[in-house]
Amino acid sequence: MKKIIITSIFSLLSLVAFTSQSQAQEFRSGIKGSFNLSNFYSNDIDDNNLRPGFSFGVFNESQIGPTAAIQTEFLFSTKGNRSEYRSGPFNGEAKFNLNYLELPVMLDLKAGSALDITFGPYVSYLVSANVTTEGDFGSSYSEIDRDELKAFDFGFSGGLGLNFGNTELGARYNLGLTEIANSNNARSVMGDAKNSVIQFYIALGM
């Protein structure tokens, strides 16, 4: 599956290079931020509480035809999940926090002047990971050894955007295809869990 994603990325980049040689391109750059709702998906995890988070960064859009463009982005994005626990009369909440640098390469199809349909692969690099808890027993924070987790996450994204001049509002779903755990110790806790993120974003062109 990783080979498929890497091949898709190089195919999109090759398309951009070929088009730039064959016709003049129009470029649009800007900043982008999103509200994230993340979770893990796995046969071993039953807790489906979404973890709120965010992403922010920059994007560049290169027109490759009258109704299509390639959009590359460089983002800092939070992922992870949230779970609730109960011990007798005591309650609490634990958050598994993953922080990534992310590079999506999206094919952007223009459905008229207002609607964009986007899809494509992404690759992420894990910057840091930690677990926080809060509840009747108090709060705590602990760093996770990055060697316990995969350094890279590969996946696919797809979504819709509405354009209002230089401003775009939209929603996107990111489906991770790489198991997060990288050690037997991590797999005993996480199993074969992968990342899943819903994003509601705003992009401002410049």
Residue frames relative to the residue before (quaternion, step in Angstrom):
aa qw qx qy qz dx dy dz
M 1.0000 0.0000 0.0000 0.0000 0.00 0.00 0.00
K 0.6189 0.5396 -0.3468 0.4533 3.58 1.06 -0.74
K 0.6307 0.5356 -0.3380 0.4484 3.58 1.01 -0.79
I 0.6251 0.5379 -0.3380 0.4535 3.58 1.05 -0.76
I 0.6683 0.5019 -0.3003 0.4597 3.58 0.93 -0.92
I 0.6659 0.4960 -0.3060 0.4657 3.58 0.89 -0.95
T 0.6361 0.5214 -0.3258 0.4662 3.59 1.00 -0.80
S 0.6413 0.5279 -0.3205 0.4553 3.58 1.01 -0.83
I 0.6423 0.5243 -0.3237 0.4558 3.58 0.98 -0.85
F 0.6929 0.4653 -0.2848 0.4714 3.59 0.84 -0.95
S 0.6078 0.5499 -0.3542 0.4503 3.59 1.10 -0.63
L 0.6679 0.4855 -0.3014 0.4768 3.57 0.95 -0.87
L 0.6571 0.5008 -0.3142 0.4676 3.60 0.97 -0.81
S 0.6322 0.5234 -0.3256 0.4693 3.59 1.06 -0.72
L 0.6220 0.5424 -0.3314 0.4572 3.55 1.09 -0.76
V 0.6396 0.5156 -0.3206 0.4715 3.57 1.01 -0.82
A 0.6680 0.5061 -0.3030 0.4537 3.58 0.89 -0.93
F 0.6628 0.5044 -0.3076 0.4600 3.58 0.94 -0.88
T 0.6752 0.5027 -0.3001 0.4488 3.57 0.92 -0.89
S 0.6377 0.5379 -0.3325 0.4398 3.56 1.03 -0.79
Q 0.6572 0.4933 -0.3113 0.4773 3.59 1.14 -0.51
S 0.7407 0.4498 -0.2239 0.4459 3.57 1.07 -0.71
Q 0.8094 0.0307 -0.0117 0.5864 3.61 1.17 -0.43
A 0.5718 -0.5753 0.4540 0.3687 3.53 -1.29 0.45
Q 0.2666 -0.7801 0.5502 0.1328 3.54 -0.97 0.90
E 0.2967 -0.6862 0.6250 0.2247 3.51 -1.34 0.40
F 0.1741 -0.8020 0.5678 0.0644 3.57 -0.89 0.98
R 0.0020 -0.7660 0.6428 0.0086 3.53 -1.19 0.65
S 0.0520 -0.7985 0.5998 -0.0045 3.55 -0.80 1.03
G 0.1361 0.8010 -0.5772 0.0814 3.53 -1.26 0.29
I 0.5233 -0.5965 0.5020 0.3440 3.52 -1.35 -0.33
K 0.1173 -0.8013 0.5865 0.0123 3.53 -1.16 0.65
G 0.0237 0.7839 -0.6203 0.0147 3.54 -1.10 0.74
S 0.0865 -0.8129 0.5751 0.0323 3.56 -1.13 0.55
F 0.3635 -0.6415 0.6231 0.2610 3.49 -1.42 0.34
N 0.1829 -0.8195 0.5400 0.0570 3.57 -0.61 1.19
L 0.0802 -0.7217 0.6829 0.0794 3.52 -1.26 0.63
S 0.0076 -0.8495 0.5245 -0.0559 3.57 -0.21 1.28
N 0.0096 0.7676 -0.6407 0.0142 3.51 -1.33 0.43
F 0.4110 -0.6300 0.5742 0.3233 3.55 -1.36 0.01
Y 0.1291 -0.7544 0.6292 0.1353 3.56 -1.16 0.54
S 0.1962 0.7633 -0.5719 0.2277 3.51 -0.83 1.10
N 0.5400 -0.6017 0.4782 0.3431 3.55 -1.22 0.46
D 0.6942 0.4954 -0.2609 0.4523 3.56 1.24 -0.50
I 0.7126 0.4139 -0.2439 0.5112 3.60 1.25 -0.24
D 0.1753 -0.8189 0.5432 0.0601 3.56 -0.65 1.15
D 0.5912 0.5872 -0.3669 0.4137 3.59 1.20 -0.40
N 0.1075 -0.8399 0.5319 0.0104 3.57 -0.55 1.17
N 0.3120 0.7480 -0.5263 0.2572 3.60 1.06 0.66
L 0.3512 -0.7527 0.5217 0.1949 3.58 -0.71 1.09
R 0.3072 -0.7395 0.5740 0.1711 3.55 -1.06 0.85
P 0.3311 -0.7404 0.5414 0.2214 3.64 -0.69 0.97
G 0.1092 0.7834 -0.6039 0.0984 3.54 -1.12 0.72
F 0.3570 -0.7271 0.5501 0.2030 3.57 -1.21 -0.45
S 0.0826 -0.7384 0.6539 0.1428 3.50 -1.42 0.01
F 0.0382 0.7794 -0.6254 -0.0075 3.56 -1.23 0.43
G 0.2633 0.7618 -0.5618 0.1866 3.54 -1.20 0.58
V 0.5604 -0.5868 0.4746 0.3411 3.53 -1.27 -0.53
F 0.1347 -0.7794 0.6051 0.0905 3.56 -1.27 0.40
N 0.1180 -0.7546 0.6383 0.0958 3.53 -1.36 0.38
E 0.1295 -0.8010 0.5834 0.0366 3.55 -0.80 1.05
S 0.1034 -0.7954 0.5970 0.0174 3.58 -0.79 1.09
Q 0.3572 -0.7472 0.5240 0.1987 3.55 -0.61 1.15
I 0.0924 -0.8070 0.5822 0.0358 3.59 -0.87 0.96
G 0.7892 0.0073 -0.0149 0.6140 3.56 1.29 0.17
P 0.7080 -0.4688 0.3012 0.4338 3.60 -1.21 0.15
T 0.8093 0.2103 -0.1061 0.5381 3.60 1.08 -0.58
A 0.7266 0.3812 -0.2396 0.5189 3.62 1.16 0.38
A 0.0007 -0.7775 0.6286 -0.0193 3.53 -1.21 0.66
I 0.3291 -0.6787 0.6078 0.2482 3.53 -1.37 0.29
Q 0.0844 -0.7976 0.5969 0.0218 3.58 -0.76 1.04
T 0.0897 -0.7703 0.6308 0.0268 3.54 -0.79 1.10
E 0.1097 -0.7978 0.5925 0.0217 3.54 -1.05 0.80
F 0.1168 -0.7456 0.6476 0.1050 3.55 -1.25 0.49
L 0.0345 0.8486 -0.5129 0.1248 3.55 -0.32 1.33
F 0.2697 -0.6468 0.6694 0.2468 3.48 -1.40 0.32
S 0.0201 0.8344 -0.5443 0.0842 3.58 -0.59 1.13
T 0.2799 -0.7491 0.5786 0.1607 3.56 -1.00 0.88
K 0.0332 -0.7763 0.6295 -0.0073 3.55 -1.09 0.84
G 0.3355 0.7449 -0.5388 0.2056 3.58 -1.25 -0.14
N 0.3224 -0.7320 0.5466 0.2479 3.55 -1.21 -0.50
R 0.3168 -0.7261 0.5857 0.1714 3.53 -1.36 0.22
S 0.0023 -0.8025 0.5962 -0.0226 3.56 -0.92 0.87
E 0.3183 -0.7286 0.5766 0.1879 3.54 -1.19 0.62
Y 0.1065 -0.7958 0.5934 0.0571 3.56 -1.06 0.69
R 0.1431 -0.7686 0.6198 0.0675 3.53 -1.26 0.54
S 0.0054 -0.7734 0.6334 -0.0257 3.56 -0.94 0.96
G 0.7903 -0.1518 0.0517 0.5913 3.55 -0.01 1.30
P 0.8071 -0.2089 0.1595 0.5287 3.61 -0.72 -0.99
F 0.6129 0.5787 -0.3371 0.4194 3.60 1.26 -0.12
N 0.1523 -0.7849 0.5983 0.0521 3.55 -1.08 0.88
G 0.0847 0.8005 -0.5920 0.0397 3.52 -1.24 0.40
E 0.2937 -0.7344 0.5865 0.1746 3.53 -1.36 0.07
A 0.1266 -0.7758 0.6154 0.0578 3.55 -1.04 0.86
K 0.1345 -0.7780 0.6104 0.0634 3.57 -1.02 0.85
F 0.2192 -0.7338 0.6345 0.1041 3.52 -0.97 1.03
N 0.0844 -0.8521 0.5160 -0.0235 3.59 -0.27 1.31
L 0.0317 -0.7832 0.6205 -0.0234 3.57 -0.74 1.14
N 0.1190 -0.7968 0.5911 0.0390 3.58 -0.87 0.98
Y 0.0661 -0.8295 0.5531 -0.0413 3.56 -0.67 1.19
L 0.2769 -0.6298 0.6807 0.2517 3.48 -1.45 0.31
E 0.0945 -0.8506 0.5161 -0.0344 3.55 -0.60 1.19
L 0.1187 -0.7820 0.6107 0.0378 3.55 -1.07 0.87
P 0.0576 -0.7842 0.6177 0.0118 3.62 -0.26 1.23
V 0.1151 -0.7411 0.6563 0.0817 3.58 -1.19 0.66
M 0.0250 -0.8647 0.4970 -0.0688 3.55 -0.08 1.36
L 0.3127 -0.6757 0.6308 0.2185 3.53 -1.18 0.70
D 0.1454 -0.8076 0.5712 0.0184 3.57 -0.65 1.21
L 0.1045 -0.7987 0.5923 0.0186 3.56 -0.51 1.24
K 0.2976 -0.7760 0.5386 0.1384 3.55 -0.79 1.11
A 0.0993 -0.7781 0.6197 0.0238 3.57 -0.58 1.21
G 0.7820 -0.1109 0.0328 0.6125 3.55 0.40 1.26
S 0.7034 -0.4808 0.3295 0.4070 3.57 -1.30 -0.19
A 0.7396 0.4450 -0.2233 0.4528 3.59 1.16 -0.47
L 0.7781 0.3622 -0.1751 0.4824 3.61 0.98 -0.76
D 0.1034 -0.7704 0.6279 0.0400 3.56 -0.98 0.97
I 0.1421 -0.7476 0.6436 0.0817 3.56 -1.07 0.85
T 0.0199 -0.8355 0.5474 -0.0441 3.58 -0.53 1.17
F 0.1407 0.7664 -0.6217 0.0802 3.54 -1.16 0.69
G 0.3194 0.7434 -0.5473 0.2140 3.55 -1.17 0.58
P 0.6255 -0.5629 0.3939 0.3698 3.59 -1.30 0.09
Y 0.1131 -0.7591 0.6296 0.1208 3.52 -1.33 0.23
V 0.1400 -0.7376 0.6480 0.1283 3.53 -1.34 0.35
S 0.1109 -0.7993 0.5900 0.0265 3.58 -0.97 0.92
Y 0.2188 -0.7475 0.6130 0.1329 3.54 -1.22 0.64
L 0.4032 -0.7348 0.4990 0.2205 3.57 -0.76 1.09
V 0.2274 -0.7914 0.5587 0.0992 3.56 -0.68 1.16
S 0.7898 -0.1398 0.1310 0.5826 3.58 0.90 -0.91
A 0.0917 -0.7792 0.6179 0.0514 3.55 -1.29 0.38
N 0.0987 0.7898 -0.6000 0.0800 3.55 -1.05 0.77
V 0.2901 -0.7145 0.6057 0.1963 3.53 -1.37 0.24
T 0.0646 -0.7790 0.6230 0.0299 3.56 -0.95 0.93
T 0.1036 -0.7806 0.6138 0.0559 3.56 -1.09 0.73
E 0.0154 0.7771 -0.6286 0.0267 3.53 -1.20 0.63
G 0.3565 0.7288 -0.5209 0.2654 3.57 -0.82 0.97
D 0.8041 -0.2854 0.2136 0.4758 3.51 -1.27 -0.45
F 0.6736 0.4710 -0.2985 0.4852 3.61 1.17 -0.45
G 0.6387 -0.4972 0.3327 0.4839 3.61 1.27 0.04
S 0.5067 -0.6305 0.4928 0.3207 3.55 -1.28 -0.29
S 0.0470 -0.7913 0.6095 0.0107 3.53 -1.24 0.54
Y 0.1389 -0.7610 0.6297 0.0711 3.55 -1.32 0.44
S 0.0887 0.7967 -0.5932 0.0740 3.58 -0.87 0.93
E 0.4082 -0.6971 0.5413 0.2333 3.54 -0.96 0.94
I 0.2893 -0.7273 0.5965 0.1776 3.55 -1.23 0.64
D 0.4911 -0.6449 0.5006 0.3038 3.56 -0.93 0.89
R 0.4244 -0.7380 0.4641 0.2446 3.59 -0.57 1.16
D 0.5762 0.5895 -0.3830 0.4168 3.61 1.15 -0.43
E 0.5926 0.5740 -0.3605 0.4352 3.58 1.23 -0.37
L 0.7555 0.3447 -0.1598 0.5337 3.59 1.25 -0.52
K 0.5974 -0.5594 0.4340 0.3765 3.57 -1.22 0.51
A 0.4616 -0.6959 0.4819 0.2652 3.57 -0.91 0.92
F 0.7904 0.2388 -0.1168 0.5518 3.59 1.06 -0.74
D 0.1424 -0.7504 0.6407 0.0783 3.51 -1.20 0.72
F 0.1162 -0.7819 0.6109 0.0447 3.59 -0.85 1.01
G 0.1834 0.7968 -0.5641 0.1153 3.57 -1.10 0.61
F 0.4337 -0.6602 0.5420 0.2868 3.52 -1.37 -0.25
S 0.1762 -0.7716 0.6062 0.0780 3.54 -1.19 0.71
G 0.0607 0.7791 -0.6236 0.0190 3.53 -1.24 0.50
G 0.1911 0.8049 -0.5455 0.1341 3.56 -1.05 0.67
L 0.4003 -0.6787 0.5664 0.2417 3.49 -1.44 -0.10
G 0.0630 -0.7984 0.5981 0.0300 3.57 -1.11 0.71
L 0.2318 -0.7486 0.6076 0.1294 3.56 -1.16 0.72
N 0.2618 -0.7942 0.5370 0.1110 3.56 -0.79 1.09
F 0.0233 -0.7549 0.6554 -0.0097 3.52 -1.05 0.95
G 0.7725 -0.1991 0.0929 0.5958 3.54 0.29 1.27
N 0.8032 -0.2150 0.1926 0.5211 3.57 -0.75 -1.09
T 0.6271 0.5190 -0.3285 0.4790 3.57 1.30 0.11
E 0.0733 -0.7900 0.6079 0.0299 3.57 -0.97 0.89
L 0.1164 -0.7596 0.6379 0.0509 3.55 -0.98 0.95
G 0.1804 0.8166 -0.5290 0.1438 3.57 -0.84 0.88
A 0.3201 -0.7036 0.5991 0.2086 3.50 -1.42 -0.03
R 0.0435 -0.7965 0.6027 -0.0215 3.55 -1.09 0.80
Y 0.1921 -0.7553 0.6135 0.1272 3.55 -1.20 0.62
N 0.1524 -0.7852 0.5979 0.0521 3.57 -0.86 1.04
L 0.1041 -0.7997 0.5911 0.0147 3.56 -0.71 1.12
G 0.2636 -0.7814 0.5490 0.1362 3.57 -0.48 1.19
L 0.2185 -0.7917 0.5621 0.0974 3.56 -1.04 0.82
T 0.6398 0.5079 -0.3147 0.4834 3.59 1.31 0.08
E 0.4532 -0.6550 0.5248 0.3002 3.57 -0.93 0.83
I 0.4637 -0.7120 0.4602 0.2573 3.56 -0.89 0.96
A 0.6756 0.5136 -0.3004 0.4353 3.60 0.90 -0.91
N 0.1560 -0.8044 0.5701 0.0599 3.55 -1.06 0.83
S 0.7450 0.3036 -0.1906 0.5625 3.59 1.27 0.00
N 0.6411 -0.5175 0.3932 0.4082 3.56 -1.25 0.33
N 0.6182 0.5506 -0.3401 0.4461 3.56 1.05 -0.74
A 0.6836 0.4702 -0.2814 0.4821 3.60 0.93 -0.92
R 0.6524 0.5181 -0.3222 0.4496 3.60 1.00 -0.77
S 0.6010 0.5626 -0.3680 0.4323 3.60 1.11 -0.56
V 0.7005 0.4217 -0.2497 0.5188 3.58 1.23 -0.51
M 0.8073 0.3216 -0.1256 0.4786 3.57 0.84 -1.05
G 0.3180 -0.7439 0.5251 0.2642 3.59 1.13 -0.44
D 0.7415 -0.3632 0.2932 0.4820 3.58 -0.91 -0.93
A 0.1777 0.8396 -0.4978 0.1250 3.60 1.17 0.57
K 0.1044 -0.7628 0.6372 0.0345 3.53 -1.18 0.81
N 0.5791 -0.6131 0.4198 0.3353 3.57 -1.24 0.43
S 0.0017 0.7567 -0.6537 0.0084 3.52 -1.22 0.68
V 0.0385 0.8241 -0.5586 0.0857 3.60 -0.69 1.10
I 0.1750 -0.7233 0.6596 0.1055 3.54 -1.08 0.90
Q 0.0751 -0.8156 0.5737 0.0079 3.58 -0.85 0.98
F 0.1133 -0.7316 0.6677 0.0777 3.54 -1.16 0.78
Y 0.0286 -0.8737 0.4810 -0.0676 3.56 -0.26 1.28
I 0.1691 -0.7105 0.6657 0.1531 3.48 -1.47 0.23
A 0.0806 -0.7877 0.6106 0.0131 3.56 -0.92 0.98
L 0.1502 -0.7954 0.5851 0.0498 3.55 -0.85 1.01
G 0.2625 -0.7844 0.5463 0.1317 3.58 -0.53 1.20
M 0.2129 -0.7769 0.5837 0.1019 3.55 -1.22 0.62
